[in-house]
C-alpha cells in the first residue's frame, strides 16, 4: 500500500494530497536555495522535479513520474517563443492525476497578473497555460 495508504484507488485522498504538497514545498525551498526565486528558477524544473519524484518514491508513491510539457506565456518578450518547455511531476490515480510543480513561479515574468502561478502548485488538473503537447497554433 505505501505512501499513507496511497494506491490507485485512494491516491487523491486528502492525506496523500497534503503529503505531496509538503514534498513539493520542501523541493521548492531547495530549488530557491540553489537557483534563486522567480525567473532564476528557469531551467531548475528538471532537477527539482526529479528530486520530488525520488522523495515520493522513497515515501512509497511509486507511480509518481516527471512529465515534459510546455507553459504558454501571456506576454512573451520580442523574439521569445510563446511556449516555454517545462517539467513537472504527475501522480496518476485511477482515471485522474495530481499535478505537482515546485518551480511554476519561474514563468510569472511573462504572465498576466490573473494567470500568475503560485510558487508551489499541487492540483487535480493542469493550471492555466500548462500543456503536455505543443499546440499547433504556436
N, CA, C and O atoms as CSV, one atom per row, in Angstrom:
chain,resi,resn,atom,element,x,y,z
A,1,UNK,N,N,0.839,-1.182,0.000
A,1,UNK,CA,C,0.000,0.000,0.000
A,1,UNK,C,C,0.879,1.237,0.000
A,1,UNK,O,O,0.711,2.077,-0.884
A,2,UNK,N,N,1.799,1.402,0.929
A,2,UNK,CA,C,2.750,2.505,0.911
A,2,UNK,C,C,2.117,3.869,1.113
A,2,UNK,O,O,0.920,3.969,1.383
A,3,UNK,N,N,2.884,4.875,0.988
A,3,UNK,CA,C,2.569,6.305,0.998
A,3,UNK,C,C,1.225,6.685,1.594
A,3,UNK,O,O,0.307,7.079,0.875
A,4,UNK,N,N,1.115,6.565,2.899
A,4,UNK,CA,C,-0.093,6.970,3.632
A,4,UNK,C,C,-1.366,6.361,3.039
A,4,UNK,O,O,-2.391,7.035,2.937
A,5,UNK,N,N,-1.297,5.105,2.657
A,5,UNK,CA,C,-2.464,4.462,2.083
A,5,UNK,C,C,-2.703,4.865,0.645
A,5,UNK,O,O,-3.802,4.685,0.122
A,6,UNK,N,N,-1.673,5.414,-0.005
A,6,UNK,CA,C,-1.829,5.904,-1.372
A,6,UNK,C,C,-1.711,4.749,-2.354
A,6,UNK,O,O,-0.628,4.186,-2.519
A,7,UNK,N,N,-2.777,4.401,-2.988
A,7,UNK,CA,C,-2.751,3.431,-4.075
A,7,UNK,C,C,-3.625,3.985,-5.191
A,7,UNK,O,O,-4.139,5.098,-5.080
A,8,UNK,N,N,-3.795,3.231,-6.253
A,8,UNK,CA,C,-4.527,3.765,-7.403
A,8,UNK,C,C,-5.951,4.194,-7.050
A,8,UNK,O,O,-6.477,5.129,-7.652
A,9,UNK,N,N,-6.571,3.537,-6.100
A,9,UNK,CA,C,-7.940,3.885,-5.747
A,9,UNK,C,C,-8.001,5.085,-4.804
A,9,UNK,O,O,-8.989,5.820,-4.811
A,10,UNK,N,N,-6.955,5.295,-3.988
A,10,UNK,CA,C,-7.016,6.309,-2.940
A,10,UNK,C,C,-6.002,7.426,-3.111
A,10,UNK,O,O,-5.841,8.236,-2.199
A,11,UNK,N,N,-5.323,7.501,-4.224
A,11,UNK,CA,C,-4.216,8.445,-4.370
A,11,UNK,C,C,-4.628,9.888,-4.156
A,11,UNK,O,O,-3.825,10.678,-3.661
A,12,UNK,N,N,-5.813,10.252,-4.498
A,12,UNK,CA,C,-6.222,11.653,-4.399
A,12,UNK,C,C,-6.884,11.976,-3.063
A,12,UNK,O,O,-7.548,13.005,-2.942
A,13,UNK,N,N,-6.715,11.107,-2.047
A,13,UNK,CA,C,-7.310,11.427,-0.747
A,13,UNK,C,C,-6.554,12.579,-0.095
A,13,UNK,O,O,-5.444,12.913,-0.509
A,14,UNK,N,N,-7.150,13.176,0.913
A,14,UNK,CA,C,-6.598,14.404,1.488
A,14,UNK,C,C,-5.250,14.199,2.163
A,14,UNK,O,O,-4.401,15.087,2.094
A,15,UNK,N,N,-5.022,13.064,2.810
A,15,UNK,CA,C,-3.735,12.819,3.460
A,15,UNK,C,C,-2.617,12.708,2.423
A,15,UNK,O,O,-1.524,13.241,2.614
A,16,UNK,N,N,-2.901,12.023,1.344
A,16,UNK,CA,C,-1.927,11.868,0.263
A,16,UNK,C,C,-1.642,13.226,-0.377
A,16,UNK,O,O,-0.486,13.581,-0.605
A,17,UNK,N,N,-2.682,13.964,-0.657
A,17,UNK,CA,C,-2.547,15.292,-1.259
A,17,UNK,C,C,-1.697,16.192,-0.381
A,17,UNK,O,O,-0.822,16.903,-0.876
A,18,UNK,N,N,-1.951,16.166,0.925
A,18,UNK,CA,C,-1.208,17.001,1.863
A,18,UNK,C,C,0.273,16.629,1.875
A,18,UNK,O,O,1.128,17.515,1.902
A,19,UNK,N,N,0.587,15.344,1.854
A,19,UNK,CA,C,1.977,14.906,1.857
A,19,UNK,C,C,2.677,15.309,0.557
A,19,UNK,O,O,3.823,15.756,0.588
A,20,UNK,N,N,2.009,15.157,-0.570
A,20,UNK,CA,C,2.603,15.566,-1.853
A,20,UNK,C,C,2.866,17.069,-1.831
A,20,UNK,O,O,3.910,17.522,-2.299
A,21,UNK,N,N,1.945,17.827,-1.300
A,21,UNK,CA,C,2.130,19.282,-1.180
A,21,UNK,C,C,3.338,19.606,-0.301
A,21,UNK,O,O,4.127,20.488,-0.642
A,22,UNK,N,N,3.491,18.916,0.807
A,22,UNK,CA,C,4.641,19.144,1.691
A,22,UNK,C,C,5.953,18.827,0.983
A,22,UNK,O,O,6.926,19.570,1.115
A,23,UNK,N,N,5.984,17.737,0.239
A,23,UNK,CA,C,7.189,17.384,-0.518
A,23,UNK,C,C,7.479,18.462,-1.558
A,23,UNK,O,O,8.628,18.873,-1.720
A,24,UNK,N,N,6.450,18.922,-2.259
A,24,UNK,CA,C,6.634,19.976,-3.266
A,24,UNK,C,C,7.168,21.253,-2.632
A,24,UNK,O,O,8.019,21.919,-3.222
A,25,UNK,N,N,6.693,21.606,-1.453
A,25,UNK,CA,C,7.174,22.805,-0.772
A,25,UNK,C,C,8.634,22.662,-0.339
A,25,UNK,O,O,9.413,23.609,-0.451
A,26,UNK,N,N,9.000,21.487,0.151
A,26,UNK,CA,C,10.398,21.231,0.526
A,26,UNK,C,C,11.297,21.347,-0.701
A,26,UNK,O,O,12.358,21.967,-0.643
A,27,UNK,N,N,10.871,20.752,-1.803
A,27,UNK,CA,C,11.671,20.813,-3.033
A,27,UNK,C,C,11.729,22.249,-3.555
A,27,UNK,O,O,12.772,22.682,-4.045
A,28,UNK,N,N,10.638,22.984,-3.458
A,28,UNK,CA,C,10.656,24.395,-3.872
A,28,UNK,C,C,11.693,25.172,-3.063
A,28,UNK,O,O,12.482,25.929,-3.629
A,29,UNK,N,N,11.693,24.990,-1.753
A,29,UNK,CA,C,12.670,25.685,-0.911
A,29,UNK,C,C,14.097,25.308,-1.289
A,29,UNK,O,O,14.982,26.164,-1.309
A,30,UNK,N,N,14.323,24.043,-1.586
A,30,UNK,CA,C,15.637,23.583,-2.040
A,30,UNK,C,C,16.005,24.279,-3.359
A,30,UNK,O,O,17.129,24.754,-3.518
A,31,UNK,N,N,15.062,24.337,-4.297
A,31,UNK,CA,C,15.332,24.960,-5.601
A,31,UNK,C,C,15.647,26.443,-5.451
A,31,UNK,O,O,16.557,26.950,-6.108
A,32,UNK,N,N,14.912,27.141,-4.600
A,32,UNK,CA,C,15.163,28.570,-4.369
A,32,UNK,C,C,16.553,28.768,-3.768
A,32,UNK,O,O,17.271,29.699,-4.133
A,33,UNK,N,N,16.919,27.886,-2.848
A,33,UNK,CA,C,18.253,27.964,-2.250
A,33,UNK,C,C,19.351,27.770,-3.294
A,33,UNK,O,O,20.400,28.410,-3.223
A,34,UNK,N,N,19.107,26.884,-4.262
A,34,UNK,CA,C,20.121,26.547,-5.259
A,34,UNK,C,C,20.105,27.429,-6.498
A,34,UNK,O,O,21.149,27.647,-7.113
A,35,UNK,N,N,18.939,27.940,-6.875
A,35,UNK,CA,C,18.809,28.703,-8.117
A,35,UNK,C,C,18.413,30.166,-7.911
A,35,UNK,O,O,18.763,31.026,-8.719
A,36,UNK,N,N,17.693,30.441,-6.841
A,36,UNK,CA,C,17.113,31.770,-6.627
A,36,UNK,C,C,15.614,31.696,-6.852
A,36,UNK,O,O,15.075,30.633,-7.159
A,37,UNK,N,N,14.937,32.837,-6.696
A,37,UNK,CA,C,13.482,32.861,-6.831
A,37,UNK,C,C,13.045,33.322,-8.212
A,37,UNK,O,O,13.837,33.861,-8.985
A,38,UNK,N,N,11.760,33.100,-8.510
A,38,UNK,CA,C,11.154,33.606,-9.740
A,38,UNK,C,C,11.884,33.148,-10.984
A,38,UNK,O,O,12.130,31.958,-11.182
A,39,UNK,N,N,12.230,34.124,-11.824
A,39,UNK,CA,C,12.874,33.830,-13.114
A,39,UNK,C,C,14.161,33.042,-12.932
A,39,UNK,O,O,14.542,32.277,-13.817
A,40,UNK,N,N,14.833,33.211,-11.809
A,40,UNK,CA,C,16.083,32.492,-11.547
A,40,UNK,C,C,15.887,30.981,-11.500
A,40,UNK,O,O,16.844,30.222,-11.654
A,41,UNK,N,N,14.644,30.545,-11.286
A,41,UNK,CA,C,14.355,29.107,-11.271
A,41,UNK,C,C,14.349,28.496,-12.669
A,41,UNK,O,O,14.319,27.273,-12.813
A,42,UNK,N,N,14.378,29.346,-13.702
A,42,UNK,CA,C,14.315,28.856,-15.082
A,42,UNK,C,C,15.416,27.830,-15.316
A,42,UNK,O,O,16.593,28.098,-15.076
A,43,UNK,N,N,15.024,26.676,-15.778
A,43,UNK,CA,C,15.958,25.584,-16.009
A,43,UNK,C,C,16.102,24.649,-14.827
A,43,UNK,O,O,16.620,23.542,-14.976
A,44,UNK,N,N,15.655,25.069,-13.655
A,44,UNK,CA,C,15.752,24.229,-12.468
A,44,UNK,C,C,14.613,23.242,-12.326
A,44,UNK,O,O,14.615,22.416,-11.414
A,45,UNK,N,N,13.639,23.319,-13.222
A,45,UNK,CA,C,12.455,22.467,-13.101
A,45,UNK,C,C,12.796,20.987,-13.285
A,45,UNK,O,O,12.173,20.127,-12.662
A,46,UNK,N,N,13.779,20.685,-14.133
A,46,UNK,CA,C,14.136,19.284,-14.366
A,46,UNK,C,C,14.686,18.675,-13.081
A,46,UNK,O,O,14.203,17.643,-12.615
A,47,UNK,N,N,15.689,19.316,-12.520
A,47,UNK,CA,C,16.317,18.791,-11.315
A,47,UNK,C,C,15.334,18.765,-10.142
A,47,UNK,O,O,15.303,17.798,-9.381
A,48,UNK,N,N,14.539,19.815,-9.995
A,48,UNK,CA,C,13.559,19.869,-8.904
A,48,UNK,C,C,12.515,18.762,-9.054
A,48,UNK,O,O,12.155,18.117,-8.068
A,49,UNK,N,N,12.030,18.538,-10.263
A,49,UNK,CA,C,11.018,17.504,-10.487
A,49,UNK,C,C,11.602,16.114,-10.254
A,49,UNK,O,O,10.943,15.253,-9.671
A,50,UNK,N,N,12.835,15.890,-10.707
A,50,UNK,CA,C,13.480,14.597,-10.472
A,50,UNK,C,C,13.669,14.343,-8.979
A,50,UNK,O,O,13.477,13.220,-8.512
A,51,UNK,N,N,14.046,15.380,-8.228
A,51,UNK,CA,C,14.198,15.245,-6.784
A,51,UNK,C,C,12.856,14.941,-6.130
A,51,UNK,O,O,12.775,14.092,-5.242
A,52,UNK,N,N,11.802,15.630,-6.566
A,52,UNK,CA,C,10.474,15.388,-5.999
A,52,UNK,C,C,10.046,13.938,-6.234
A,52,UNK,O,O,9.493,13.303,-5.337
A,53,UNK,N,N,10.296,13.417,-7.424
A,53,UNK,CA,C,9.935,12.022,-7.729
A,53,UNK,C,C,10.730,11.066,-6.843
A,53,UNK,O,O,10.169,10.102,-6.321
A,54,UNK,N,N,12.021,11.315,-6.666
A,54,UNK,CA,C,12.835,10.437,-5.803
A,54,UNK,C,C,12.289,10.405,-4.387
A,54,UNK,O,O,12.191,9.336,-3.784
A,55,UNK,N,N,11.934,11.561,-3.850
A,55,UNK,CA,C,11.391,11.622,-2.491
A,55,UNK,C,C,10.050,10.891,-2.417
A,55,UNK,O,O,9.813,10.112,-1.493
A,56,UNK,N,N,9.177,11.145,-3.390
A,56,UNK,CA,C,7.871,10.478,-3.393
A,56,UNK,C,C,8.030,8.968,-3.511
A,56,UNK,O,O,7.297,8.222,-2.860
A,57,UNK,N,N,8.976,8.502,-4.331
A,57,UNK,CA,C,9.226,7.059,-4.438
A,57,UNK,C,C,9.684,6.501,-3.097
A,57,UNK,O,O,9.236,5.429,-2.691
A,58,UNK,N,N,10.580,7.220,-2.398
A,58,UNK,CA,C,11.047,6.778,-1.076
A,58,UNK,C,C,9.898,6.688,-0.073
A,58,UNK,O,O,9.911,5.852,0.830
A,59,UNK,N,N,8.915,7.553,-0.243
A,59,UNK,CA,C,7.748,7.551,0.645
A,59,UNK,C,C,6.706,6.512,0.240
A,59,UNK,O,O,5.675,6.374,0.899
A,60,UNK,N,N,6.972,5.781,-0.843
A,60,UNK,CA,C,6.077,4.712,-1.266
A,60,UNK,C,C,5.131,5.066,-2.383
A,60,UNK,O,O,4.294,4.245,-2.759
A,61,UNK,N,N,5.236,6.264,-2.928
A,61,UNK,CA,C,4.375,6.669,-4.038
A,61,UNK,C,C,5.114,6.371,-5.349
A,61,UNK,O,O,5.599,7.271,-6.034
A,62,UNK,N,N,5.181,5.070,-5.670
A,62,UNK,CA,C,5.996,4.609,-6.796
A,62,UNK,C,C,5.488,5.038,-8.155
A,62,UNK,O,O,6.232,4.958,-9.132
A,63,UNK,N,N,4.248,5.492,-8.254
A,63,UNK,CA,C,3.699,5.861,-9.553
A,63,UNK,C,C,3.957,7.323,-9.929
A,63,UNK,O,O,3.530,7.766,-10.995
A,64,UNK,N,N,4.649,8.079,-9.069
A,64,UNK,CA,C,4.998,9.468,-9.406
A,64,UNK,C,C,6.018,9.467,-10.539
A,64,UNK,O,O,6.918,8.628,-10.569
A,65,UNK,N,N,5.876,10.411,-11.472
A,65,UNK,CA,C,6.797,10.474,-12.615
A,65,UNK,C,C,6.967,11.915,-13.071
A,65,UNK,O,O,6.085,12.750,-12.867
A,66,UNK,N,N,8.118,12.200,-13.696
A,66,UNK,CA,C,8.311,13.511,-14.300
A,66,UNK,C,C,7.617,13.534,-15.655
A,66,UNK,O,O,7.497,12.509,-16.327
A,67,UNK,N,N,7.167,14.710,-16.038
A,67,UNK,CA,C,6.464,14.890,-17.304
A,67,UNK,C,C,7.039,16.120,-17.999
A,67,UNK,O,O,7.196,17.174,-17.383
A,68,UNK,N,N,7.350,15.978,-19.281
A,68,UNK,CA,C,7.798,17.100,-20.105
A,68,UNK,C,C,6.594,17.727,-20.778
A,68,UNK,O,O,5.706,17.031,-21.271
A,69,UNK,N,N,6.577,19.049,-20.791
A,69,UNK,CA,C,5.493,19.752,-21.452
A,69,UNK,C,C,5.859,21.196,-21.692
A,69,UNK,O,O,7.029,21.536,-21.867
A,70,UNK,N,N,4.840,22.048,-21.700
A,70,UNK,CA,C,5.031,23.454,-22.053
A,70,UNK,C,C,4.154,24.348,-21.195
A,70,UNK,O,O,3.138,23.920,-20.647
A,71,UNK,N,N,4.572,25.599,-21.094
A,71,UNK,CA,C,3.745,26.643,-20.493
A,71,UNK,C,C,3.568,27.731,-21.543
A,71,UNK,O,O,4.541,28.262,-22.079
A,72,UNK,N,N,2.309,28.053,-21.827
A,72,UNK,CA,C,2.006,29.128,-22.776
A,72,UNK,C,C,2.106,30.457,-22.036
A,72,UNK,O,O,1.405,30.681,-21.049
A,73,UNK,N,N,2.980,31.336,-22.518
A,73,UNK,CA,C,3.198,32.637,-21.902
A,73,UNK,C,C,2.180,33.639,-22.420
A,73,UNK,O,O,1.863,33.646,-23.609
A,74,UNK,N,N,1.666,34.481,-21.539
A,74,UNK,CA,C,0.723,35.526,-21.945
A,74,UNK,C,C,1.430,36.656,-22.684
A,74,UNK,O,O,0.894,37.204,-23.647
A,75,UNK,N,N,2.627,37.003,-22.234
A,75,UNK,CA,C,3.346,38.166,-22.770
A,75,UNK,C,C,4.802,37.848,-23.071
A,75,UNK,O,O,5.699,38.356,-22.398
A,76,UNK,N,N,5.049,37.011,-24.079
A,76,UNK,CA,C,6.448,36.701,-24.376
A,76,UNK,C,C,7.196,37.950,-24.855
A,76,UNK,O,O,6.627,38.811,-25.526
A,77,UNK,N,N,8.472,38.029,-24.501
A,77,UNK,CA,C,9.312,39.135,-24.970
A,77,UNK,C,C,9.469,39.048,-26.482
A,77,UNK,O,O,9.255,37.990,-27.074
A,78,UNK,N,N,9.842,40.163,-27.105
A,78,UNK,CA,C,10.081,40.161,-28.555
A,78,UNK,C,C,11.075,39.066,-28.904
A,78,UNK,O,O,12.139,38.961,-28.294
A,79,UNK,N,N,10.725,38.266,-29.875
A,79,UNK,CA,C,11.590,37.190,-30.327
A,79,UNK,C,C,11.522,35.938,-29.463
A,79,UNK,O,O,12.121,34.920,-29.812
A,80,UNK,N,N,10.806,35.989,-28.347
A,80,UNK,CA,C,10.694,34.837,-27.455
A,80,UNK,C,C,9.516,33.976,-27.902
A,80,UNK,O,O,8.483,34.491,-28.330
A,81,UNK,N,N,9.682,32.679,-27.798
A,81,UNK,CA,C,8.595,31.744,-28.106
A,81,UNK,C,C,7.424,31.982,-27.154
A,81,UNK,O,O,7.628,32.362,-26.000
A,82,UNK,N,N,6.206,31.762,-27.631
A,82,UNK,CA,C,5.030,31.894,-26.776
A,82,UNK,C,C,4.890,30.688,-25.850
A,82,UNK,O,O,4.114,30.718,-24.896
A,83,UNK,N,N,5.644,29.633,-26.137
A,83,UNK,CA,C,5.645,28.434,-25.289
A,83,UNK,C,C,7.037,28.212,-24.731
A,83,UNK,O,O,8.026,28.290,-25.459
A,84,UNK,N,N,7.113,27.937,-23.442
A,84,UNK,CA,C,8.379,27.598,-22.804
A,84,UNK,C,C,8.328,26.131,-22.403
A,84,UNK,O,O,7.318,25.685,-21.859
A,85,UNK,N,N,9.385,25.371,-22.655
A,85,UNK,CA,C,9.402,23.989,-22.169
A,85,UNK,C,C,9.410,23.981,-20.643
A,85,UNK,O,O,9.952,24.888,-20.011
A,86,UNK,N,N,8.809,22.957,-20.064
A,86,UNK,CA,C,8.729,22.855,-18.611
A,86,UNK,C,C,8.626,21.386,-18.209
A,86,UNK,O,O,8.142,20.553,-18.976
A,87,UNK,N,N,9.086,21.082,-17.001
A,87,UNK,CA,C,8.989,19.729,-16.445
A,87,UNK,C,C,8.308,19.832,-15.086
A,87,UNK,O,O,8.609,20.733,-14.302
A,88,UNK,N,N,7.399,18.917,-14.811
A,88,UNK,CA,C,6.690,18.854,-13.548
A,88,UNK,C,C,6.505,17.395,-13.179
A,88,UNK,O,O,7.018,16.508,-13.862
A,89,UNK,N,N,5.770,17.141,-12.097
A,89,UNK,CA,C,5.527,15.779,-11.625
A,89,UNK,C,C,4.036,15.484,-11.719
A,89,UNK,O,O,3.196,16.328,-11.407
A,90,UNK,N,N,3.731,14.270,-12.155
A,90,UNK,CA,C,2.348,13.791,-12.132
A,90,UNK,C,C,2.289,12.502,-11.350
A,90,UNK,O,O,3.181,11.658,-11.433
A,91,UNK,N,N,1.221,12.366,-10.587
A,91,UNK,CA,C,0.966,11.165,-9.821
A,91,UNK,C,C,-0.374,10.619,-10.290
A,91,UNK,O,O,-1.421,11.129,-9.889
A,92,UNK,N,N,-0.361,9.582,-11.140
A,92,UNK,CA,C,-1.618,9.005,-11.624
A,92,UNK,C,C,-2.388,8.370,-10.473
A,92,UNK,O,O,-1.801,7.783,-9.564
A,93,UNK,N,N,-3.704,8.498,-10.527
A,93,UNK,CA,C,-4.547,7.865,-9.509
A,93,UNK,C,C,-5.886,7.522,-10.149
A,93,UNK,O,O,-6.771,8.367,-10.283
A,94,UNK,N,N,-6.005,6.267,-10.536
A,94,UNK,CA,C,-7.211,5.846,-11.236
A,94,UNK,C,C,-7.290,6.580,-12.565
A,94,UNK,O,O,-6.319,6.598,-13.321
A,95,UNK,N,N,-8.428,7.183,-12.856
A,95,UNK,CA,C,-8.600,7.933,-14.093
A,95,UNK,C,C,-8.163,9.382,-13.967
A,95,UNK,O,O,-8.289,10.149,-14.922
A,96,UNK,N,N,-7.646,9.774,-12.795
A,96,UNK,CA,C,-7.228,11.152,-12.562
A,96,UNK,C,C,-5.720,11.204,-12.349
A,96,UNK,O,O,-5.030,10.190,-12.452
A,97,UNK,N,N,-5.224,12.389,-12.054
A,97,UNK,CA,C,-3.826,12.557,-11.694
A,97,UNK,C,C,-3.705,13.786,-10.818
A,97,UNK,O,O,-4.578,14.654,-10.812
A,98,UNK,N,N,-2.617,13.846,-10.084
A,98,UNK,CA,C,-2.256,15.067,-9.380
A,98,UNK,C,C,-1.092,15.694,-10.130
A,98,UNK,O,O,-0.124,15.014,-10.471
A,99,UNK,N,N,-1.189,16.973,-10.380
A,99,UNK,CA,C,-0.127,17.780,-10.984
A,99,UNK,C,C,0.623,18.418,-9.822
A,99,UNK,O,O,0.008,19.071,-8.979
A,100,UNK,N,N,1.947,18.240,-9.761
A,100,UNK,CA,C,2.760,18.821,-8.696
A,100,UNK,C,C,3.921,19.571,-9.328
A,100,UNK,O,O,4.680,19.008,-10.116
A,101,UNK,N,N,4.055,20.845,-8.979
A,101,UNK,CA,C,5.053,21.706,-9.598
A,101,UNK,C,C,5.708,22.578,-8.529
A,101,UNK,O,O,5.038,23.361,-7.855
A,102,UNK,N,N,7.016,22.433,-8.385
A,102,UNK,CA,C,7.757,23.184,-7.369
A,102,UNK,C,C,8.450,24.417,-7.939
A,102,UNK,O,O,9.085,25.164,-7.194
A,103,UNK,N,N,8.338,24.642,-9.252
A,103,UNK,CA,C,9.051,25.768,-9.881
A,103,UNK,C,C,8.191,26.582,-10.839
A,103,UNK,O,O,8.735,27.302,-11.677
A,104,UNK,N,N,6.877,26.494,-10.744
A,104,UNK,CA,C,5.994,27.184,-11.693
A,104,UNK,C,C,6.178,28.699,-11.678
A,104,UNK,O,O,5.963,29.352,-12.699
A,105,UNK,N,N,6.569,29.267,-10.548
A,105,UNK,CA,C,6.729,30.707,-10.437
A,105,UNK,C,C,7.747,31.305,-11.380
A,105,UNK,O,O,7.781,32.522,-11.561
A,106,UNK,N,N,8.578,30.473,-11.984
A,106,UNK,CA,C,9.583,30.975,-12.922
A,106,UNK,C,C,8.954,31.645,-14.148
A,106,UNK,O,O,9.626,32.410,-14.840
A,107,UNK,N,N,7.692,31.371,-14.422
A,107,UNK,CA,C,7.048,31.911,-15.621
A,107,UNK,C,C,6.275,33.199,-15.371
A,107,UNK,O,O,5.783,33.808,-16.320
A,108,UNK,N,N,6.159,33.621,-14.140
A,108,UNK,CA,C,5.332,34.786,-13.813
A,108,UNK,C,C,5.809,36.071,-14.470
A,108,UNK,O,O,5.020,37.003,-14.625
A,109,UNK,N,N,7.064,36.149,-14.857
A,109,UNK,CA,C,7.578,37.355,-15.519
A,109,UNK,C,C,6.880,37.613,-16.847
A,109,UNK,O,O,6.858,38.751,-17.317
A,110,UNK,N,N,6.313,36.584,-17.457
A,110,UNK,CA,C,5.637,36.729,-18.745
A,110,UNK,C,C,4.150,36.359,-18.686
A,110,UNK,O,O,3.540,36.060,-19.712
A,111,UNK,N,N,3.574,36.380,-17.484
A,111,UNK,CA,C,2.161,36.036,-17.338
A,111,UNK,C,C,1.383,37.257,-16.877
A,111,UNK,O,O,1.902,38.080,-16.123
A,112,UNK,N,N,0.132,37.378,-17.330
A,112,UNK,CA,C,-0.755,38.407,-16.806
A,112,UNK,C,C,-1.004,38.116,-15.330
A,112,UNK,O,O,-0.934,36.965,-14.900
A,113,UNK,N,N,-1.290,39.147,-14.564
A,113,UNK,CA,C,-1.465,39.001,-13.113
A,113,UNK,C,C,-2.516,37.942,-12.759
A,113,UNK,O,O,-2.335,37.180,-11.810
A,114,UNK,N,N,-3.602,37.897,-13.517
A,114,UNK,CA,C,-4.661,36.932,-13.196
A,114,UNK,C,C,-4.266,35.486,-13.504
A,114,UNK,O,O,-4.946,34.553,-13.074
A,115,UNK,N,N,-3.176,35.296,-14.242
A,115,UNK,CA,C,-2.706,33.957,-14.573
A,115,UNK,C,C,-1.408,33.595,-13.852
A,115,UNK,O,O,-0.822,32.549,-14.129
A,116,UNK,N,N,-0.957,34.438,-12.940
A,116,UNK,CA,C,0.296,34.187,-12.227
A,116,UNK,C,C,0.206,32.872,-11.458
A,116,UNK,O,O,-0.835,32.528,-10.898
A,117,UNK,N,N,1.317,32.153,-11.446
A,117,UNK,CA,C,1.383,30.868,-10.762
A,117,UNK,C,C,1.801,31.049,-9.305
A,117,UNK,O,O,2.599,31.928,-8.981
A,118,UNK,N,N,1.256,30.211,-8.440
A,118,UNK,CA,C,1.745,30.135,-7.065
A,118,UNK,C,C,3.143,29.515,-7.108
A,118,UNK,O,O,3.463,28.795,-8.054
A,119,UNK,N,N,3.971,29.777,-6.114
A,119,UNK,CA,C,5.319,29.190,-6.104
A,119,UNK,C,C,5.296,27.661,-6.114
A,119,UNK,O,O,6.179,27.028,-6.694
A,120,UNK,N,N,4.286,27.068,-5.472
A,120,UNK,CA,C,4.112,25.613,-5.438
A,120,UNK,C,C,2.676,25.313,-5.818
A,120,UNK,O,O,1.739,25.903,-5.280
A,121,UNK,N,N,2.514,24.382,-6.756
A,121,UNK,CA,C,1.167,24.002,-7.197
A,121,UNK,C,C,1.007,22.496,-7.067
A,121,UNK,O,O,1.847,21.732,-7.543
A,122,UNK,N,N,-0.072,22.070,-6.422
A,122,UNK,CA,C,-0.491,20.675,-6.420
A,122,UNK,C,C,-1.993,20.708,-6.647
A,122,UNK,O,O,-2.743,21.237,-5.827
A,123,UNK,N,N,-2.428,20.139,-7.764
A,123,UNK,CA,C,-3.850,20.174,-8.089
A,123,UNK,C,C,-4.217,18.995,-8.984
A,123,UNK,O,O,-3.347,18.257,-9.447
A,124,UNK,N,N,-5.504,18.831,-9.219
A,124,UNK,CA,C,-6.002,17.685,-9.985
A,124,UNK,C,C,-6.198,17.985,-11.464
A,124,UNK,O,O,-6.823,17.200,-12.177
A,125,UNK,N,N,-5.677,19.098,-11.926
A,125,UNK,CA,C,-5.761,19.426,-13.355
A,125,UNK,C,C,-4.609,20.355,-13.702
A,125,UNK,O,O,-3.958,20.910,-12.817
A,126,UNK,N,N,-4.365,20.518,-14.979
A,126,UNK,CA,C,-3.302,21.430,-15.386
A,126,UNK,C,C,-3.723,22.875,-15.121
A,126,UNK,O,O,-4.848,23.264,-15.436
A,127,UNK,N,N,-2.830,23.661,-14.548
A,127,UNK,CA,C,-3.131,25.082,-14.379
A,127,UNK,C,C,-3.217,25.784,-15.732
A,127,UNK,O,O,-2.821,25.225,-16.755
A,128,UNK,N,N,-3.729,26.994,-15.729
A,128,UNK,CA,C,-3.811,27.803,-16.938
A,128,UNK,C,C,-2.473,27.803,-17.669
A,128,UNK,O,O,-1.427,28.025,-17.059
A,129,UNK,N,N,-2.510,27.555,-18.971
A,129,UNK,CA,C,-1.316,27.660,-19.805
A,129,UNK,C,C,-0.409,26.456,-19.836
A,129,UNK,O,O,0.531,26.423,-20.631
A,130,UNK,N,N,-0.653,25.460,-18.998
A,130,UNK,CA,C,0.210,24.268,-18.937
A,130,UNK,C,C,-0.370,23.186,-19.826
A,130,UNK,O,O,-1.570,22.913,-19.779
A,131,UNK,N,N,0.485,22.563,-20.643
A,131,UNK,CA,C,0.046,21.510,-21.546
A,131,UNK,C,C,1.173,20.518,-21.773
A,131,UNK,O,O,2.347,20.887,-21.763
A,132,UNK,N,N,0.815,19.274,-21.975
A,132,UNK,CA,C,1.815,18.241,-22.291
A,132,UNK,C,C,2.221,18.301,-23.757
A,132,UNK,O,O,3.370,18.018,-24.097
A,133,UNK,N,N,1.311,18.657,-24.600
A,133,UNK,CA,C,1.547,18.670,-26.051
A,133,UNK,C,C,1.768,20.082,-26.551
A,133,UNK,O,O,1.152,21.025,-26.054
A,134,UNK,N,N,2.633,20.233,-27.520
A,134,UNK,CA,C,2.855,21.538,-28.126
A,134,UNK,C,C,1.696,21.840,-29.064
A,134,UNK,O,O,1.483,21.107,-30.029
A,135,UNK,N,N,0.931,22.921,-28.797
A,135,UNK,CA,C,-0.205,23.246,-29.668
A,135,UNK,C,C,0.236,23.575,-31.091
A,135,UNK,O,O,1.342,24.072,-31.305
A,136,UNK,N,N,-0.625,23.298,-32.053
A,136,UNK,CA,C,-0.321,23.559,-33.467
A,136,UNK,C,C,-0.262,25.038,-33.789
A,136,UNK,O,O,0.379,25.430,-34.764
A,137,UNK,N,N,-0.926,25.879,-32.977
A,137,UNK,CA,C,-1.017,27.307,-33.302
A,137,UNK,C,C,0.183,28.123,-32.831
A,137,UNK,O,O,0.134,29.353,-32.838
A,138,UNK,N,N,1.246,27.460,-32.426
A,138,UNK,CA,C,2.420,28.197,-31.944
A,138,UNK,C,C,3.557,28.056,-32.920
A,138,UNK,O,O,4.636,28.604,-32.695
